[in-house]
C-alpha cells in the first residue's frame, strides 16, 4: 500500500472522523481510523458500535496520488498528531504491520493496528430518507441539547433515568420534533422535512449532537432504518444507533391549554437577558435561585447569597395583565432557554397552579422551553 495525499485534505478528514472515535475504547480496533484505497477512491472510517462516520474521496492524481492499493488501521490520536508536523504532501507506505509516513526530510515509522479485526460497519443507505436544511437541524439540536442530562455522576438520582440521556425524535406531518429533558426542564423544537417520515425514536444525546458538522452543505439527507438514524451528503455518511427505551408522553406537557394562557408575559429577549445579568452578581455553583415578584406594573428580581450579599433589579419593559405573582426559577436555566430563541420577543406562560413556566419564541411556537420553578419552603 502506497499513496501520497495533500496535508490539508487528510488533516481535515482525520479531524472530522476523530469526533466519532473513542481513544480509550475497550475494543482496541475502535481506537483507530480504517483507511482503504483502490484505483478510484480512498475511504476513511471512524467510529464504534454506537456511532460511525465514513468519508470517500476520489483519486485525482493531484491531491491524492495512488501507487499501490491496500488497507490499514492506524491509531487515531497518533495519526492526528503526526499530520500536524508535515507541510504540504504526505506519503504513506505500508509494510506488513508497520507504516512509514514521510515528506522530504521528515519521516516516521509506526506500528499499525490489525485491520482484519475492524468490524464491517453498516453504511448502506436505505430508501427511507428525506432532505432537511442543515441550519434548521443544527438549531433544533442546540435548542434541545441544553435540557439533556450531561452528568456522569452515577450516584445522582436523575442519572439513573435513561430518558434524561436521550433526545426523542417524533415525526409530525412534514416536521420532526426533538424533545429532551433532565427532569427539571424540558426543551422541544422542530425542523422541516421534504416528506413525512414515520418515526418515534430515541438517540443518545451526545451521539445525536455529533450528527451535525459545520462542514455540511445547506441541504443534507436524513435517513432512518430499523435501529439506525443518520445523515448523508457529498462523500460523507454518519449514523448512530437508537436507544431502546420508552420515552415519556410529552404531548400533554407541551400543550398549553387556555387556563394556562391566562398568565401571559411578553418581554423582549434583550430585556430578559438584562434582568438576569443585572440581578445575578456572583455565580456560585449551588445557589441559582432567582426570585421574581411580578405585577402588571413591574417585574422585580432578587438574588441572595447568604453571608455575601443580595441584589435587586426592577424592569417595567414588558406587558402583563393578571394577578400578582411570586415565583423562583433557576437563573442558569432561564439564561440557557433564552439562548434558544432567535426572535426579538419572548412569550412566557405560567401554568395556573404555578408548577410550570413555558418560554416560547415569539415567532416560532414550535420552539418551547419549559422550566420547573424552585419550591419555596
N, C-alpha and C positions, 0 to 999 in steps of 0.2 A: 504494500500500500504506500503510495507516494502522491502527494499533491501540494500545490502552493496556493495560498489564499491571501487576499487583502486583509491587513490587520484590522481595519475598521469594520469589515464585514463580519469576521469571526468574533471580534470583540463584542459587537452589538448582539450577535446571535447568542453567545455564551452568557452575556449579561442578562438577556431576556430569559433564557432557559434556566438559569441558576435560581430564579424565583420559585421554580417548581421542584427543586432538589433539596432534600434534607441531608446536610453534610454529616449528620450523626445517625442516619438511618441504620437500624439494626441489620437490615439486609444490605450488605456492602455494595452490590451492584447498583443499587438505587442512589448511591453517593456519586455516581458518575454520569457523564454525558456520553450517549451512544452515538457514534458517527459512522455513517455508511456512505460510500461513494461509488458510483458506476460511471459509465460513459456519458450519461446525460445529466445527472444531478447528484447533489450531495445532501444527505439528510442528517439532521441533528435532532436527538430526542432526549428529553429530561423529564423526570417525574418519579412517582412512586405508585403504590397500589390504590391511592385515593384520587390523585390528580396528576395529569401529564400534559406535555406540550410537544409539538413537532414542528420543525421548520424545514422546508425543502427549497434549495436554491439550485438554479440551473448552472451547468458548466458552460462558461462563456469563453474560456481560454484567454481571458483578460484579467478579471478579478479572481477567478477560480480556474486553476490550470491542473489538469489531471495527467499523471504519468502511469500510475498503477492503481487499479480499483481495489477496494477492500473495505474492511470494517474494524472498528476498535471501540474500546470503552475506557475512558480516562477520568480520573478524579476531577470533579467539577471545580472545587476550590483551588486545586493546584493549577489547573489549566487557566482559570480566570486570572490568577495572579501572574502567571508567566507571560501571558499575552501582553500585559502592560509593559513588559520590558523590551518589546520589539518596536520597530519604527514604521515599516511600510508593508512588506510582504513576509509571510511566514511559510516555511516549508516543513511538512510533516512526513517522516519516513517511519513506517512500522517494521520492526524486525522481531518476529516471533512475539515475545512478551514485553518488549521494550519499544520505546518511541523516541526518535530523535526529532527535536524541534530546533530549527536554526534560521538565521538571517545574517549573511555576511560573517562577521567575527563573533556573533553571539550564538551559542549552541548549548542545548540541554538534552540530557538523556534521562528518560523517566520510565518507571515500571508501570505497565498497564494493568487494569483490572481485567478479569476474564469475561470477554464479551459473550461467550457461549452461555453464561448464566443469566444474561439480561433477558427478562420476560418479553414475550411478544405482546406488546400493549396494543389495545384496540383503537385504531384511528380511523376506522371505517365511518363514512358519513351516511347517516340514514336519510330517507326521503322526507321525514317529518322535521322540516326546518322552516324558518321564517326570517325575513330581513328586518333588522332593527337599526335604529340610529344609535351609534356608539356613544355620543354625548349624553343622550337621554338615559342610556343604560348605565353609564358611569355615575350620573347624578342620582339615579334611583338607588344604586348600590350604596353610595356615600350617605344618602339621606336616611337609610335604614340601618346601616352598619353601626351608627352611633349608639343604637339601643341593644346591640348584641352583647353577650357576656364574654369579655375577653380575658377574664381572670383565669389563672392556672392554679389557684388555691383550692385544692380538693376538699378542704375542711369547711369551705364556705357553703352555706346552705343552698344557694341558688345554683352553684356549680354542679350539683348532683342532678339537676334537671336538664336533660339534653336539649329541650326546646330552646333554652337560652343560648345555646351554642350554634344554633342553625338560623338560616334565613328561609322563610317559606315563599314559594313561588306558586301563584294560583292564577289561572287564565280567566279573564272576564271579557268576553267578546274579543275584540281585537286589541286587547291590552293584557299585560301580565302585571299583577300586583305583587310587590315584595313586602313582606312583613317580618319584623324582628322585635324581640322583647327580652329584657333581662329581669323581668317580673316587677320592676319598679316603674318602667316606662315602656312604651310601645311606639314603633315607627312604622308607617306604611306609605308606600309611594308606587306609582305605576309608570310603565313605559309602553309605547305603542309597538304593535307588530303588524306586518302587512297581511297576515292571515291569522285566523283563530287557531290556537293550539290548546288541546285539552290536557292540561297538566295541573297537578296539585302535589307538589313535591317539596322536600326539604334538603338543603345543601349546607354543609359545614360552613360557618360564617367566614373563616379565614380563607378557605379554598374558593368560596364564591367571589370574594373580593379580587382574587388573583385572575379571574376570568377576564377582567378588563386590563388593557395595557394602553399606554399613551401612544404607542406606535400605530394603533388601529386606524383604518380609514374611517370616513364619516358614516359609512354603512357597512355592517357586518352581518353574518348569518348566525342565528341561534338555533341549535338543534337539541332534540330530546329523543332518547330511545331507551326503553326499559329502565335501567338504573344509571343512565349517563345523561348529563347535560353539558353542552359545550358550545364553543364559538369557533367559527372558521372564517378566514378571509385570505387574501392572497398569500400563498406559500405557508400558511400557518393554521394549525389546528390545536385547540386547547379543550380539554374535557375534565370533568370531575364527576365522581360517583355521588348518588343521592344518599341521604341518611334515612334509614328505615325506621322512622318514629311517627307517631300520630301527633299532629300539631293541634294546638288549641283552636277552638272555633272563635275566630276574630270578627265575624260578620256583625254580631250584636255589639261588640265592643266599639267597632268603627262607626256604627250607625249613631248619628246624633239626632235623637228624636226631638219633637217640638218642645217638650218640657225642659230639655237641656239647653235649648236655644234661647231660653228666656234670659239667661245670664250671658250676655254677649259684650265683649270689649273689642274695640277696633283701635289699633295703635300702629304707628309706623315702626318698621323693623329697626331703623336707626335710633328711634326714641327708646324702644325697649332695651336695646343694647346699652344705651346711655344710662338707663336706670340701673342696670346691673353693674356696669363699670364704676358708676359714681358711688354706689352703696357698698360694694364689696371692696374693702380697703386692704385686706390681707387674705391669703388663701391657704389656711391650714387644711390638711387632707381630710380630717374627720368632722370639721364644722362647716356645713354647707347650707344651713337653714337660712333662707331669705324670707322675711316676714312682709306680707302685703296687707295693707289696710286700704280698701277700695270704696270710694263713694262716687257719686255722679260728678263731683267737682274735682277730685284729685285722687291720685294713687300715691300713697306714702309707703316707702320701703325702709326696713331697718335690718341691720346686720350686727350681731353681737358676738364678740369673742370674750368669754369670761376672763377676767383679770388682765385683759389687754385693752379693750375699748368697744365702743358702739358707734354706729353711723346711722344717718337718716337722710333720705332724699325724697323730694316731692316733685311730681310732674302733673301738669294739667293738660298735656298734649295727647289727648285720647278722647274717645267717645264711649259713653256707657249710660244706660238708663236702667235702674234697678235698685235693689236693696243694698245696704252697706254690707261689705264682706271683709272677713279677716281670714287669710289663708297663708300657709307656709309651704314653700317649694324649694327644692334643691337648686341653688343658683347655677351650678355646673350643668345640670340637665336642661335648664332654660337656655343657657348660652349655647349649648350644642344643638338644641332644637332650632334656635334662630338661624344657625349656620346652614340649616337645610332649606331655607327659603330664599327665593330669588326676587320676589316682587317687593314693592315698596311697603305694602301694608300686611299686617298680620291680624287674623281674626282669632280671638280667644273665646272659647265657650267653657263654662264651668258647670258641671253636672248639678242637678237640683239638690242632691244630697252632699255636694261638695267633695266627692271622693275621686273625681277625675277632672283633669284640666286638658282641654283639647286646644292645640295650636294648629292653625291652618294657614297655608299660603293664601294670601289674598286673591291670587289669580289662578290658583290650581288647587281645588279642594280634594284632589286625589293625593296630595302631599299632606299627610297628617302626622302630628307628633302628640302623643298622649302621655301625660305625666301623672303620677300618683302624689298627692300632697303629703307633706310630712305631718304626722299627727301631733297635736298639742296635748300635753299631759297636765 
